[in-house]
Amino acid sequence: MNFFERQHAARNVSVRLVALFVLAVLLIVAITDAVAAVVVRNGGTSTIISAVIATSVITLLVIGGGTASKMIQLRAGGAAVAQSVGAVPVDPSTSDPRLRRFVNVVEEMAIASGVPTPRLFILESEPSINARYNVKPSISVSAA
């Protein structure tokens, strides 16, 4: 699979995830509206409609606020994302031989591709692989 095929596949996955998010929001609103309608079922039609509208607005405000908050947090860039999942920055002048090798490989790749060296992070307690290069058997690597 070449770069453009991967890019197309990533876009398709992104569209699917956004659609699933919208579906989840609609389901949450529908469920909270149903609960509100059951709670006020003896109040008459206008009371039920008012409760459903109020519940919908409140639910959408809570979901929208949480989404906006997370989007603002993620706009800070890769370093903020890495730190939000518990990654620890790697000092570029480290003396640890394994980390030094990791830093050297990333710096060489950056030079070869003509891009600036990214800030490097490791996930010390993550047992799974989330990059192609492992610093230690118990440490996974992430560049941001």
N, CA, C and O atoms as CSV, one atom per row, in Angstrom:
chain,resi,resn,atom,element,x,y,z
A,1,MET,N,N,0.854,-1.176,0.000
A,1,MET,CA,C,0.000,0.000,0.000
A,1,MET,C,C,0.897,1.235,0.000
A,1,MET,O,O,1.762,1.375,0.865
A,2,ASN,N,N,0.696,2.130,-0.964
A,2,ASN,CA,C,1.524,3.326,-1.021
A,2,ASN,C,C,0.946,4.434,-0.134
A,2,ASN,O,O,-0.094,4.268,0.503
A,3,PHE,N,N,1.649,5.563,-0.114
A,3,PHE,CA,C,1.271,6.673,0.761
A,3,PHE,C,C,-0.153,7.155,0.488
A,3,PHE,O,O,-0.926,7.370,1.422
A,4,PHE,N,N,-0.496,7.322,-0.774
A,4,PHE,CA,C,-1.812,7.868,-1.114
A,4,PHE,C,C,-2.940,6.898,-0.774
A,4,PHE,O,O,-4.027,7.322,-0.382
A,5,GLU,N,N,-2.690,5.616,-0.922
A,5,GLU,CA,C,-3.689,4.619,-0.519
A,5,GLU,C,C,-3.889,4.650,0.991
A,5,GLU,O,O,-5.018,4.566,1.473
A,6,ARG,N,N,-2.795,4.772,1.734
A,6,ARG,CA,C,-2.903,4.867,3.197
A,6,ARG,C,C,-3.626,6.145,3.616
A,6,ARG,O,O,-4.434,6.141,4.545
A,7,GLN,N,N,-3.321,7.236,2.917
A,7,GLN,CA,C,-3.986,8.498,3.229
A,7,GLN,C,C,-5.486,8.386,2.974
A,7,GLN,O,O,-6.290,8.860,3.776
A,8,HIS,N,N,-5.859,7.773,1.880
A,8,HIS,CA,C,-7.275,7.573,1.558
A,8,HIS,C,C,-7.947,6.682,2.608
A,8,HIS,O,O,-9.062,6.966,3.046
A,9,ALA,N,N,-7.265,5.606,3.009
A,9,ALA,CA,C,-7.812,4.709,4.033
A,9,ALA,C,C,-7.970,5.445,5.362
A,9,ALA,O,O,-8.965,5.252,6.062
A,10,ALA,N,N,-6.999,6.284,5.714
A,10,ALA,CA,C,-7.086,7.042,6.967
A,10,ALA,C,C,-8.253,8.024,6.933
A,10,ALA,O,O,-8.942,8.213,7.936
A,11,ARG,N,N,-8.471,8.641,5.789
A,11,ARG,CA,C,-9.619,9.559,5.667
A,11,ARG,C,C,-10.936,8.814,5.812
A,11,ARG,O,O,-11.865,9.297,6.458
A,12,ASN,N,N,-11.010,7.627,5.201
A,12,ASN,CA,C,-12.228,6.829,5.324
A,12,ASN,C,C,-12.490,6.447,6.781
A,12,ASN,O,O,-13.629,6.501,7.244
A,13,VAL,N,N,-11.454,6.069,7.489
A,13,VAL,CA,C,-11.606,5.724,8.906
A,13,VAL,C,C,-12.042,6.951,9.697
A,13,VAL,O,O,-12.890,6.847,10.584
A,14,SER,N,N,-11.474,8.108,9.387
A,14,SER,CA,C,-11.854,9.340,10.091
A,14,SER,C,C,-13.319,9.678,9.858
A,14,SER,O,O,-14.029,10.046,10.793
A,15,VAL,N,N,-13.773,9.556,8.617
A,15,VAL,CA,C,-15.183,9.826,8.308
A,15,VAL,C,C,-16.075,8.857,9.076
A,15,VAL,O,O,-17.101,9.254,9.628
A,16,ARG,N,N,-15.681,7.591,9.109
A,16,ARG,CA,C,-16.458,6.578,9.827
A,16,ARG,C,C,-16.517,6.900,11.324
A,16,ARG,O,O,-17.570,6.775,11.948
A,17,LEU,N,N,-15.383,7.314,11.893
A,17,LEU,CA,C,-15.362,7.640,13.322
A,17,LEU,C,C,-16.225,8.861,13.644
A,17,LEU,O,O,-16.904,8.885,14.670
A,18,VAL,N,N,-16.202,9.864,12.780
A,18,VAL,CA,C,-17.049,11.040,13.000
A,18,VAL,C,C,-18.524,10.644,12.912
A,18,VAL,O,O,-19.340,11.093,13.717
A,19,ALA,N,N,-18.860,9.810,11.939
A,19,ALA,CA,C,-20.245,9.350,11.806
A,19,ALA,C,C,-20.683,8.562,13.040
A,19,ALA,O,O,-21.802,8.732,13.524
A,20,LEU,N,N,-19.803,7.705,13.546
A,20,LEU,CA,C,-20.131,6.940,14.761
A,20,LEU,C,C,-20.272,7.860,15.972
A,20,LEU,O,O,-21.115,7.622,16.837
A,21,PHE,N,N,-19.453,8.906,16.036
A,21,PHE,CA,C,-19.572,9.868,17.134
A,21,PHE,C,C,-20.923,10.569,17.081
A,21,PHE,O,O,-21.598,10.703,18.101
A,22,VAL,N,N,-21.319,11.018,15.885
A,22,VAL,CA,C,-22.621,11.684,15.734
A,22,VAL,C,C,-23.749,10.725,16.104
A,22,VAL,O,O,-24.701,11.116,16.779
A,23,LEU,N,N,-23.646,9.483,15.667
A,23,LEU,CA,C,-24.654,8.479,16.014
A,23,LEU,C,C,-24.711,8.267,17.529
A,23,LEU,O,O,-25.797,8.169,18.100
A,24,ALA,N,N,-23.566,8.198,18.172
A,24,ALA,CA,C,-23.527,8.020,19.631
A,24,ALA,C,C,-24.179,9.206,20.339
A,24,ALA,O,O,-24.926,9.023,21.300
A,25,VAL,N,N,-23.900,10.413,19.867
A,25,VAL,CA,C,-24.516,11.608,20.472
A,25,VAL,C,C,-26.029,11.555,20.308
A,25,VAL,O,O,-26.767,11.836,21.251
A,26,LEU,N,N,-26.491,11.198,19.116
A,26,LEU,CA,C,-27.935,11.114,18.886
A,26,LEU,C,C,-28.582,10.051,19.775
A,26,LEU,O,O,-29.679,10.258,20.293
A,27,LEU,N,N,-27.909,8.921,19.949
A,27,LEU,CA,C,-28.443,7.876,20.820
A,27,LEU,C,C,-28.488,8.336,22.280
A,27,LEU,O,O,-29.458,8.067,22.989
A,28,ILE,N,N,-27.456,9.017,22.717
A,28,ILE,CA,C,-27.442,9.522,24.095
A,28,ILE,C,C,-28.580,10.513,24.303
A,28,ILE,O,O,-29.277,10.458,25.316
A,29,VAL,N,N,-28.768,11.416,23.348
A,29,VAL,CA,C,-29.867,12.390,23.452
A,29,VAL,C,C,-31.208,11.673,23.459
A,29,VAL,O,O,-32.086,12.015,24.251
A,30,ALA,N,N,-31.378,10.685,22.591
A,30,ALA,CA,C,-32.646,9.951,22.531
A,30,ALA,C,C,-32.918,9.210,23.839
A,30,ALA,O,O,-34.050,9.201,24.322
A,31,ILE,N,N,-31.902,8.600,24.406
A,31,ILE,CA,C,-32.093,7.869,25.669
A,31,ILE,C,C,-32.427,8.823,26.803
A,31,ILE,O,O,-33.331,8.549,27.592
A,32,THR,N,N,-31.712,9.941,26.898
A,32,THR,CA,C,-32.021,10.896,27.974
A,32,THR,C,C,-33.403,11.516,27.775
A,32,THR,O,O,-34.109,11.792,28.746
A,33,ASP,N,N,-33.785,11.734,26.523
A,33,ASP,CA,C,-35.139,12.250,26.253
A,33,ASP,C,C,-36.199,11.239,26.667
A,33,ASP,O,O,-37.225,11.610,27.236
A,34,ALA,N,N,-35.951,9.959,26.382
A,34,ALA,CA,C,-36.912,8.916,26.772
A,34,ALA,C,C,-37.045,8.848,28.290
A,34,ALA,O,O,-38.147,8.705,28.818
A,35,VAL,N,N,-35.920,8.952,28.984
A,35,VAL,CA,C,-35.968,8.933,30.453
A,35,VAL,C,C,-36.730,10.144,30.960
A,35,VAL,O,O,-37.544,10.023,31.876
A,36,ALA,N,N,-36.480,11.309,30.380
A,36,ALA,CA,C,-37.192,12.513,30.804
A,36,ALA,C,C,-38.689,12.382,30.546
A,36,ALA,O,O,-39.498,12.798,31.376
A,37,ALA,N,N,-39.062,11.812,29.411
A,37,ALA,CA,C,-40.482,11.640,29.088
A,37,ALA,C,C,-41.150,10.686,30.061
A,37,ALA,O,O,-42.297,10.908,30.448
A,38,VAL,N,N,-40.459,9.628,30.464
A,38,VAL,CA,C,-41.022,8.671,31.426
A,38,VAL,C,C,-41.178,9.326,32.798
A,38,VAL,O,O,-42.175,9.104,33.486
A,39,VAL,N,N,-40.200,10.128,33.190
A,39,VAL,CA,C,-40.247,10.766,34.513
A,39,VAL,C,C,-41.427,11.725,34.616
A,39,VAL,O,O,-42.073,11.789,35.662
A,40,VAL,N,N,-41.722,12.471,33.555
A,40,VAL,CA,C,-42.805,13.469,33.612
A,40,VAL,C,C,-44.050,13.021,32.846
A,40,VAL,O,O,-44.821,13.865,32.389
A,41,ARG,N,N,-44.261,11.727,32.698
A,41,ARG,CA,C,-45.355,11.214,31.869
A,41,ARG,C,C,-46.744,11.626,32.356
A,41,ARG,O,O,-47.688,11.630,31.566
A,42,ASN,N,N,-46.889,11.965,33.607
A,42,ASN,CA,C,-48.211,12.353,34.120
A,42,ASN,C,C,-48.459,13.852,34.033
A,42,ASN,O,O,-49.509,14.329,34.462
A,43,GLY,N,N,-47.508,14.599,33.483
A,43,GLY,CA,C,-47.640,16.050,33.451
A,43,GLY,C,C,-48.348,16.603,32.240
A,43,GLY,O,O,-48.535,17.817,32.159
A,44,GLY,N,N,-48.744,15.796,31.312
A,44,GLY,CA,C,-49.404,16.290,30.107
A,44,GLY,C,C,-48.419,16.431,28.963
A,44,GLY,O,O,-47.205,16.370,29.154
A,45,THR,N,N,-48.970,16.623,27.757
A,45,THR,CA,C,-48.149,16.670,26.545
A,45,THR,C,C,-47.174,17.841,26.540
A,45,THR,O,O,-46.010,17.683,26.170
A,46,SER,N,N,-47.650,19.020,26.953
A,46,SER,CA,C,-46.756,20.193,26.925
A,46,SER,C,C,-45.613,20.043,27.927
A,46,SER,O,O,-44.497,20.493,27.667
A,47,THR,N,N,-45.886,19.415,29.067
A,47,THR,CA,C,-44.831,19.194,30.062
A,47,THR,C,C,-43.795,18.200,29.532
A,47,THR,O,O,-42.593,18.383,29.722
A,48,ILE,N,N,-44.273,17.154,28.870
A,48,ILE,CA,C,-43.353,16.158,28.299
A,48,ILE,C,C,-42.486,16.799,27.224
A,48,ILE,O,O,-41.275,16.577,27.188
A,49,ILE,N,N,-43.096,17.591,26.348
A,49,ILE,CA,C,-42.334,18.252,25.278
A,49,ILE,C,C,-41.301,19.202,25.871
A,49,ILE,O,O,-40.159,19.236,25.413
A,50,SER,N,N,-41.687,19.970,26.877
A,50,SER,CA,C,-40.745,20.889,27.530
A,50,SER,C,C,-39.590,20.135,28.178
A,50,SER,O,O,-38.437,20.553,28.076
A,51,ALA,N,N,-39.897,19.025,28.843
A,51,ALA,CA,C,-38.858,18.224,29.491
A,51,ALA,C,C,-37.904,17.626,28.462
A,51,ALA,O,O,-36.690,17.607,28.669
A,52,VAL,N,N,-38.454,17.138,27.356
A,52,VAL,CA,C,-37.618,16.553,26.306
A,52,VAL,C,C,-36.717,17.610,25.676
A,52,VAL,O,O,-35.537,17.354,25.439
A,53,ILE,N,N,-37.256,18.781,25.406
A,53,ILE,CA,C,-36.453,19.864,24.823
A,53,ILE,C,C,-35.349,20.287,25.795
A,53,ILE,O,O,-34.191,20.428,25.402
A,54,ALA,N,N,-35.711,20.488,27.057
A,54,ALA,CA,C,-34.723,20.893,28.052
A,54,ALA,C,C,-33.634,19.827,28.217
A,54,ALA,O,O,-32.450,20.152,28.306
A,55,THR,N,N,-34.041,18.565,28.256
A,55,THR,CA,C,-33.073,17.474,28.391
A,55,THR,C,C,-32.161,17.415,27.176
A,55,THR,O,O,-30.956,17.207,27.318
A,56,SER,N,N,-32.710,17.593,26.001
A,56,SER,CA,C,-31.898,17.578,24.772
A,56,SER,C,C,-30.866,18.695,24.784
A,56,SER,O,O,-29.693,18.472,24.485
A,57,VAL,N,N,-31.308,19.892,25.131
A,57,VAL,CA,C,-30.389,21.041,25.158
A,57,VAL,C,C,-29.281,20.829,26.181
A,57,VAL,O,O,-28.109,21.058,25.881
A,58,ILE,N,N,-29.638,20.397,27.380
A,58,ILE,CA,C,-28.637,20.180,28.434
A,58,ILE,C,C,-27.650,19.079,28.018
A,58,ILE,O,O,-26.440,19.226,28.188
A,59,THR,N,N,-28.173,17.993,27.480
A,59,THR,CA,C,-27.311,16.892,27.046
A,59,THR,C,C,-26.352,17.346,25.951
A,59,THR,O,O,-25.162,17.036,26.001
A,60,LEU,N,N,-26.859,18.074,24.968
A,60,LEU,CA,C,-26.000,18.562,23.887
A,60,LEU,C,C,-24.969,19.569,24.389
A,60,LEU,O,O,-23.841,19.593,23.895
A,61,LEU,N,N,-25.337,20.395,25.359
A,61,LEU,CA,C,-24.371,21.334,25.934
A,61,LEU,C,C,-23.246,20.602,26.673
A,61,LEU,O,O,-22.078,20.973,26.559
A,62,VAL,N,N,-23.603,19.572,27.422
A,62,VAL,CA,C,-22.588,18.804,28.148
A,62,VAL,C,C,-21.652,18.099,27.161
A,62,VAL,O,O,-20.432,18.156,27.315
A,63,ILE,N,N,-22.215,17.444,26.159
A,63,ILE,CA,C,-21.397,16.740,25.167
A,63,ILE,C,C,-20.557,17.737,24.362
A,63,ILE,O,O,-19.370,17.510,24.131
A,64,GLY,N,N,-21.169,18.821,23.944
A,64,GLY,CA,C,-20.440,19.843,23.183
A,64,GLY,C,C,-19.330,20.477,23.996
A,64,GLY,O,O,-18.244,20.733,23.476
A,65,GLY,N,N,-19.595,20.734,25.271
A,65,GLY,CA,C,-18.564,21.311,26.140
A,65,GLY,C,C,-17.390,20.363,26.328
A,65,GLY,O,O,-16.232,20.778,26.281
A,66,GLY,N,N,-17.694,19.097,26.540
A,66,GLY,CA,C,-16.622,18.114,26.689
A,66,GLY,C,C,-15.817,17.953,25.408
A,66,GLY,O,O,-14.591,17.843,25.449
A,67,THR,N,N,-16.499,17.938,24.280
A,67,THR,CA,C,-15.821,17.817,22.990
A,67,THR,C,C,-14.939,19.034,22.724
A,67,THR,O,O,-13.792,18.891,22.302
A,68,ALA,N,N,-15.473,20.227,22.971
A,68,ALA,CA,C,-14.698,21.456,22.761
A,68,ALA,C,C,-13.480,21.494,23.672
A,68,ALA,O,O,-12.391,21.884,23.250
A,69,SER,N,N,-13.669,21.087,24.923
A,69,SER,CA,C,-12.556,21.066,25.869
A,69,SER,C,C,-11.442,20.143,25.390
A,69,SER,O,O,-10.269,20.514,25.434
A,70,LYS,N,N,-11.795,18.954,24.937
A,70,LYS,CA,C,-10.795,17.991,24.460
A,70,LYS,C,C,-10.129,18.486,23.175
A,70,LYS,O,O,-8.925,18.304,22.995
A,71,MET,N,N,-10.899,19.106,22.284
A,71,MET,CA,C,-10.321,19.627,21.042
A,71,MET,C,C,-9.321,20.738,21.324
A,71,MET,O,O,-8.266,20.800,20.692
A,72,ILE,N,N,-9.643,21.615,22.268
A,72,ILE,CA,C,-8.713,22.687,22.650
A,72,ILE,C,C,-7.442,22.087,23.239
A,72,ILE,O,O,-6.338,22.544,22.944
A,73,GLN,N,N,-7.601,21.069,24.067
A,73,GLN,CA,C,-6.444,20.410,24.672
A,73,GLN,C,C,-5.566,19.765,23.597
A,73,GLN,O,O,-4.341,19.846,23.683
A,74,LEU,N,N,-6.156,19.137,22.600
A,74,LEU,CA,C,-5.393,18.440,21.569
A,74,LEU,C,C,-4.766,19.384,20.554
A,74,LEU,O,O,-3.826,18.995,19.861
A,75,ARG,N,N,-5.253,20.602,20.449
A,75,ARG,CA,C,-4.672,21.570,19.508
A,75,ARG,C,C,-3.288,22.016,19.937
A,75,ARG,O,O,-2.564,22.618,19.144
A,76,ALA,N,N,-2.902,21.734,21.175
A,76,ALA,CA,C,-1.583,22.127,21.664
A,76,ALA,C,C,-0.477,21.346,20.968
A,76,ALA,O,O,0.695,21.703,21.092
A,77,GLY,N,N,-0.821,20.286,20.238
A,77,GLY,CA,C,0.167,19.558,19.452
A,77,GLY,C,C,0.494,18.190,19.999
A,77,GLY,O,O,-0.094,17.723,20.974
A,78,GLY,N,N,1.449,17.562,19.343
A,78,GLY,CA,C,1.826,16.195,19.667
A,78,GLY,C,C,2.354,16.025,21.081
A,78,GLY,O,O,2.099,15.004,21.719
A,79,ALA,N,N,3.083,17.009,21.573
A,79,ALA,CA,C,3.629,16.916,22.928
A,79,ALA,C,C,2.505,16.855,23.959
A,79,ALA,O,O,2.580,16.078,24.911
A,80,ALA,N,N,1.479,17.658,23.778
A,80,ALA,CA,C,0.350,17.646,24.713
A,80,ALA,C,C,-0.383,16.314,24.658
A,80,ALA,O,O,-0.819,15.795,25.686
A,81,VAL,N,N,-0.518,15.763,23.459
A,81,VAL,CA,C,-1.176,14.467,23.311
A,81,VAL,C,C,-0.348,13.385,23.996
A,81,VAL,O,O,-0.883,12.556,24.732
A,82,ALA,N,N,0.956,13.397,23.751
A,82,ALA,CA,C,1.841,12.397,24.361
A,82,ALA,C,C,1.794,12.482,25.884
A,82,ALA,O,O,1.691,11.458,26.560
A,83,GLN,N,N,1.868,13.679,26.417
A,83,GLN,CA,C,1.840,13.834,27.866
A,83,GLN,C,C,0.485,13.477,28.454
A,83,GLN,O,O,0.405,13.037,29.601
A,84,SER,N,N,-0.586,13.661,27.679
A,84,SER,CA,C,-1.915,13.322,28.195
A,84,SER,C,C,-2.097,11.816,28.360
A,84,SER,O,O,-2.955,11.381,29.128
A,85,VAL,N,N,-1.305,11.019,27.653
A,85,VAL,CA,C,-1.385,9.566,27.803
A,85,VAL,C,C,-0.277,9.028,28.700
A,85,VAL,O,O,-0.076,7.816,28.781
A,86,GLY,N,N,0.440,9.921,29.374
A,86,GLY,CA,C,1.441,9.492,30.338
A,86,GLY,C,C,2.844,9.325,29.785
A,86,GLY,O,O,3.690,8.717,30.441
A,87,ALA,N,N,3.113,9.846,28.601
A,87,ALA,CA,C,4.448,9.733,28.018
A,87,ALA,C,C,5.407,10.695,28.711
A,87,ALA,O,O,5.018,11.766,29.177
A,88,VAL,N,N,6.667,10.282,28.765
A,88,VAL,CA,C,7.713,11.075,29.410
A,88,VAL,C,C,8.658,11.581,28.326
A,88,VAL,O,O,9.076,10.802,27.469
A,89,PRO,N,N,9.009,12.889,28.344
A,89,PRO,CA,C,9.914,13.401,27.314
A,89,PRO,C,C,11.302,12.759,27.429
A,89,PRO,O,O,11.775,12.454,28.524
A,90,VAL,N,N,11.934,12.565,26.280
A,90,VAL,CA,C,13.301,12.040,26.241
A,90,VAL,C,C,14.247,13.216,26.054
A,90,VAL,O,O,14.092,14.007,25.123
A,91,ASP,N,N,15.225,13.325,26.942
A,91,ASP,CA,C,16.228,14.377,26.845
A,91,ASP,C,C,17.150,14.057,25.669
A,91,ASP,O,O,17.748,12.981,25.648
A,92,PRO,N,N,17.286,14.965,24.677
A,92,PRO,CA,C,18.137,14.680,23.522
A,92,PRO,C,C,19.607,14.452,23.878
A,92,PRO,O,O,20.347,13.857,23.095
A,93,SER,N,N,20.026,14.915,25.040
A,93,SER,CA,C,21.422,14.724,25.451
A,93,SER,C,C,21.549,13.613,26.491
A,93,SER,O,O,22.470,13.636,27.307
A,94,THR,N,N,20.650,12.655,26.472
A,94,THR,CA,C,20.656,11.566,27.443
A,94,THR,C,C,21.940,10.735,27.341
A,94,THR,O,O,22.554,10.645,26.278
A,95,SER,N,N,22.324,10.141,28.451
A,95,SER,CA,C,23.508,9.278,28.440
A,95,SER,C,C,23.127,7.798,28.476
A,95,SER,O,O,24.000,6.938,28.355
A,96,ASP,N,N,21.853,7.491,28.638
A,96,ASP,CA,C,21.393,6.107,28.598
A,96,ASP,C,C,21.629,5.570,27.189
A,96,ASP,O,O,21.125,6.148,26.227
A,97,PRO,N,N,22.385,4.476,27.042
A,97,PRO,CA,C,22.739,3.997,25.694
A,97,PRO,C,C,21.530,3.646,24.822
A,97,PRO,O,O,21.543,3.907,23.619
A,98,ARG,N,N,20.502,3.069,25.405
A,98,ARG,CA,C,19.323,2.708,24.604
A,98,ARG,C,C,18.563,3.951,24.141
A,98,ARG,O,O,18.151,4.043,22.985
A,99,LEU,N,N,18.385,4.901,25.055
A,99,LEU,CA,C,17.714,6.144,24.672
A,99,LEU,C,C,18.570,6.935,23.700
A,99,LEU,O,O,18.049,7.552,22.771
A,100,ARG,N,N,19.892,6.919,23.909
A,100,ARG,CA,C,20.806,7.620,23.004
A,100,ARG,C,C,20.687,7.057,21.585
A,100,ARG,O,O,20.670,7.806,20.609
A,101,ARG,N,N,20.605,5.727,21.485
A,101,ARG,CA,C,20.458,5.085,20.175
A,101,ARG,C,C,19.134,5.505,19.544
A,101,ARG,O,O,19.075,5.797,18.350
A,102,PHE,N,N,18.087,5.534,20.340
A,102,PHE,CA,C,16.778,5.974,19.853
A,102,PHE,C,C,16.857,7.405,19.332
A,102,PHE,O,O,16.382,7.685,18.232
A,103,VAL,N,N,17.451,8.314,20.105
A,103,VAL,CA,C,17.582,9.718,19.702
A,103,VAL,C,C,18.390,9.811,18.406
A,103,VAL,O,O,18.023,10.554,17.496
A,104,ASN,N,N,19.482,9.064,18.325
A,104,ASN,CA,C,20.322,9.097,17.121
A,104,ASN,C,C,19.564,8.629,15.891
A,104,ASN,O,O,19.661,9.245,14.830
A,105,VAL,N,N,18.808,7.538,16.025
A,105,VAL,CA,C,18.041,7.019,14.877
A,105,VAL,C,C,17.019,8.051,14.410
A,105,VAL,O,O,16.881,8.289,13.211
A,106,VAL,N,N,16.311,8.657,15.343
A,106,VAL,CA,C,15.295,9.650,14.965
A,106,VAL,C,C,15.949,10.875,14.341
A,106,VAL,O,O,15.442,11.410,13.355
A,107,GLU,N,N,17.074,11.327,14.906
A,107,GLU,CA,C,17.772,12.480,14.330
A,107,GLU,C,C,18.259,12.177,12.913
A,107,GLU,O,O,18.150,13.025,12.028
A,108,GLU,N,N,18.796,10.973,12.694
A,108,GLU,CA,C,19.262,10.594,11.361
A,108,GLU,C,C,18.105,10.532,10.364
A,108,GLU,O,O,18.243,10.955,9.216
A,109,MET,N,N,16.980,10.012,10.803
A,109,MET,CA,C,15.814,9.943,9.922
A,109,MET,C,C,15.308,11.348,9.585
A,109,MET,O,O,14.902,11.609,8.453
A,110,ALA,N,N,15.333,12.245,10.562
A,110,ALA,CA,C,14.890,13.617,10.331
A,110,ALA,C,C,15.815,14.325,9.341
A,110,ALA,O,O,15.353,15.031,8.445
A,111,ILE,N,N,17.120,14.129,9.511
A,111,ILE,CA,C,18.078,14.744,8.595
A,111,ILE,C,C,17.886,14.192,7.185
A,111,ILE,O,O,17.869,14.949,6.214
A,112,ALA,N,N,17.740,12.867,7.075
A,112,ALA,CA,C,17.585,12.235,5.766
A,112,ALA,C,C,16.313,12.682,5.056
A,112,ALA,O,O,16.285,12.784,3.829
A,113,SER,N,N,15.275,12.946,5.819
A,113,SER,CA,C,14.011,13.350,5.192
A,113,SER,C,C,13.858,14.862,5.100
A,113,SER,O,O,12.897,15.350,4.505
A,114,GLY,N,N,14.796,15.614,5.684
A,114,GLY,CA,C,14.766,17.071,5.575
A,114,GLY,C,C,13.714,17.732,6.442
A,114,GLY,O,O,13.212,18.802,6.096
A,115,VAL,N,N,13.374,17.119,7.551
A,115,VAL,CA,C,12.396,17.716,8.475
A,115,VAL,C,C,13.071,17.945,9.825
A,115,VAL,O,O,14.075,17.300,10.130
A,116,PRO,N,N,12.536,18.851,10.632
A,116,PRO,CA,C,13.113,19.056,11.962
A,116,PRO,C,C,12.926,17.822,12.840
A,116,PRO,O,O,11.958,17.079,12.683
A,117,THR,N,N,13.850,17.615,13.751
A,117,THR,CA,C,13.745,16.483,14.670
A,117,THR,C,C,12.570,16.711,15.608
A,117,THR,O,O,12.485,17.762,16.244
A,118,PRO,N,N,11.667,15.749,15.706
A,118,PRO,CA,C,10.516,15.920,16.609
A,118,PRO,C,C,10.933,15.733,18.063
A,118,PRO,O,O,11.972,15.140,18.355
A,119,ARG,N,N,10.116,16.243,18.956
A,119,ARG,CA,C,10.321,15.944,20.376
A,119,ARG,C,C,9.998,14.477,20.579
A,119,ARG,O,O,9.042,13.957,20.003
A,120,LEU,N,N,10.790,13.820,21.389
A,120,LEU,CA,C,10.621,12.386,21.595
A,120,LEU,C,C,10.061,12.107,22.974
A,120,LEU,O,O,10.383,12.793,23.944
A,121,PHE,N,N,9.220,11.091,23.048
A,121,PHE,CA,C,8.596,10.681,24.293
A,121,PHE,C,C,8.635,9.165,24.395
A,121,PHE,O,O,8.653,8.468,23.381
A,122,ILE,N,N,8.647,8.660,25.617
A,122,ILE,CA,C,8.524,7.222,25.833
A,122,ILE,C,C,7.358,6.958,26.770
A,122,ILE,O,O,7.051,7.760,27.652
A,123,LEU,N,N,6.729,5.840,26.565
A,123,LEU,CA,C,5.663,5.372,27.439
A,123,LEU,C,C,6.275,4.280,28.313
A,123,LEU,O,O,6.334,3.114,27.921
A,124,GLU,N,N,6.723,4.668,29.482
A,124,GLU,CA,C,7.479,3.750,30.330
A,124,GLU,C,C,6.682,2.545,30.794
A,124,GLU,O,O,7.236,1.454,30.924
A,125,SER,N,N,5.416,2.716,31.042
A,125,SER,CA,C,4.628,1.614,31.596
A,125,SER,C,C,3.758,0.915,30.557
A,125,SER,O,O,2.908,0.100,30.917
A,126,GLU,N,N,3.953,1.213,29.295
A,126,GLU,CA,C,3.140,0.622,28.237
A,126,GLU,C,C,3.829,-0.617,27.679
A,126,GLU,O,O,4.908,-0.510,27.098
A,127,PRO,N,N,3.220,-1.800,27.846
A,127,PRO,CA,C,3.874,-3.016,27.365
A,127,PRO,C,C,3.749,-3.239,25.858
A,127,PRO,O,O,4.550,-3.972,25.278
A,128,SER,N,N,2.759,-2.621,25.217
A,128,SER,CA,C,2.571,-2.859,23.789
A,128,SER,C,C,3.473,-1.948,22.960
A,128,SER,O,O,4.008,-0.960,23.463
A,129,ILE,N,N,3.629,-2.285,21.721
A,129,ILE,CA,C,4.463,-1.500,20.815
A,129,ILE,C,C,3.599,-0.421,20.183
A,129,ILE,O,O,2.535,-0.718,19.640
A,130,ASN,N,N,4.052,0.849,20.248
A,130,ASN,CA,C,3.299,1.897,19.566
A,130,ASN,C,C,4.216,2.670,18.620
A,130,ASN,O,O,3.875,3.766,18.173
A,131,ALA,N,N,5.371,2.101,18.320
A,131,ALA,CA,C,6.281,2.638,17.316
A,131,ALA,C,C,7.129,1.476,16.807
A,131,ALA,O,O,7.045,0.372,17.344
A,132,ARG,N,N,7.917,1.702,15.814
A,132,ARG,CA,C,8.704,0.635,15.216
A,132,ARG,C,C,9.971,0.314,16.001
A,132,ARG,O,O,10.623,-0.693,15.723
A,133,TYR,N,N,10.326,1.132,16.959
A,133,TYR,CA,C,11.604,0.969,17.654
A,133,TYR,C,C,11.360,0.874,19.142
A,133,TYR,O,O,10.729,1.764,19.713
A,134,ASN,N,N,11.830,-0.162,19.784
A,134,ASN,CA,C,11.709,-0.300,21.232
A,134,ASN,C,C,12.995,0.120,21.904
A,134,ASN,O,O,14.079,-0.322,21.522
A,135,VAL,N,N,12.878,0.982,22.915
A,135,VAL,CA,C,14.043,1.417,23.663
A,135,VAL,C,C,14.485,0.317,24.610
A,135,VAL,O,O,15.671,-0.006,24.661
A,136,LYS,N,N,13.573,-0.258,25.351
A,136,LYS,CA,C,13.808,-1.376,26.256
A,136,LYS,C,C,12.644,-2.331,26.067
A,136,LYS,O,O,11.628,-1.948,25.487
A,137,PRO,N,N,12.763,-3.545,26.532
A,137,PRO,CA,C,11.610,-4.443,26.413
A,137,PRO,C,C,10.372,-3.929,27.116
A,137,PRO,O,O,9.256,-4.237,26.697
A,138,SER,N,N,10.543,-3.145,28.185
A,138,SER,CA,C,9.382,-2.670,28.929
A,138,SER,C,C,9.007,-1.236,28.587
A,138,SER,O,O,8.128,-0.664,29.231
A,139,ILE,N,N,9.656,-0.639,27.586
A,139,ILE,CA,C,9.378,0.753,27.243
A,139,ILE,C,C,8.993,0.838,25.769
A,139,ILE,O,O,9.700,0.326,24.901
A,140,SER,N,N,7.872,1.488,25.500
A,140,SER,CA,C,7.485,1.742,24.122
A,140,SER,C,C,7.834,3.174,23.783
A,140,SER,O,O,8.015,3.996,24.681
A,141,VAL,N,N,7.931,3.481,22.523
A,141,VAL,CA,C,8.432,4.775,22.080
A,141,VAL,C,C,7.361,5.523,21.314
A,141,VAL,O,O,6.562,4.928,20.590
A,142,SER,N,N,7.355,6.840,21.484
A,142,SER,CA,C,6.431,7.676,20.731
A,142,SER,C,C,7.126,8.965,20.388
A,142,SER,O,O,7.785,9.544,21.252
A,143,ALA,N,N,7.010,9.440,19.174
A,143,ALA,CA,C,7.545,10.731,18.772
A,143,ALA,C,C,6.384,11.674,18.559
A,143,ALA,O,O,5.370,11.306,17.966
A,144,ALA,N,N,6.537,12.898,19.047
A,144,ALA,CA,C,5.463,13.878,18.879
A,144,ALA,C,C,5.996,15.138,18.280
A,144,ALA,O,O,5.241,16.085,18.061
